[in-house]
């Protein structure tokens, strides 16, 4: 009997430790204080503008938006790519994929300029599985080029093009379902990865990441930045000519970092989820809003960086921020499944 009591006590203490770790490591006890010293310029009506990237050269924003709340309503998730011409007033949303014949629920998006046009790639999630959809963007016209599928696309989240043929993408989970997937979500089991494609072959080049999410590449310094929201980290890697990575360091951000965008000075602007459990409940339709946070990360070299909180609110203006794309003194703030996304002055 004494032996049995000892086992039960050990199990109970283990459960208490697990619950405490989950609550602390997901930001459950973090105080959400509304903080913003700028101005909300516009509130655009578009559901689930999860990823936004901006051409500073040609002054336009490309937006990947999917109505993810449709799943909560028992409907099919669908979405489009949109363009905003930033040379014109009014922030008009131009639907670029209204005639795209395939099932389309876009997620992470990347683009790179090639002569007078842009190569665009977007992660697509459908009932048939995951794929990468490639397009050519010329002015306001988007032309479909090809689809790529591969078994390495377990749970693709975000992608970054290096040139016309090569790219990296993140898998935010290593397991699609089951107990190990549950451990990834709640126990912080770090098993997700970064995949490199060299134009012919796919290769896992980083692993053991807690929910690998946003990814972006600083070509001037050959640095790859990967967001790990489950661990509240931005991971920094040096890229080698063959696409493999040398890990440099983890940057502790104290918030659930999501997509990463650069400004003209190579500062990182990141949309964040400060309370991951609150966000998980919101994503399942159990809460009607979720906090949003935006941070600016200035990275100089290993061990030398600064983090500045730019925006924080409880979700009343926009829930579950995922991206902050800078353009001049403006920021374009996207989210997981809110009906609005914001344009603010910084």
Secondary structure, DSSP 8 states (H G I E B T S, - for coil): -HHHHHHHHHHHHHHHHHHHHHHHHTTTT-----B--S-EEEEEE-TTEEEEEEETTTTEEEEEEE-THHHHTT----EEEEEEETTSTT---EES-TT--S---EEEEEEEEETTEEEEEEEEEETTEEEEEEEEEETTEEEEEEEE--TT-SSEEEEEESSSS-EEEEES-S-SSSHHHHIIIII----EEEEEE-SS-EEEEEEEESSEEEEEEETTTTEEEEEEGGGTEEEEEEE-TTS-EEEEEEEE-SSEEEEEEE-TT--EEEEEES-HHHHHHHHTTSSS---EEEEEEEEEETTEEEEEEEEEE-SSSSSSEEEEEEETTEEEEEESS-SEEEEEE-
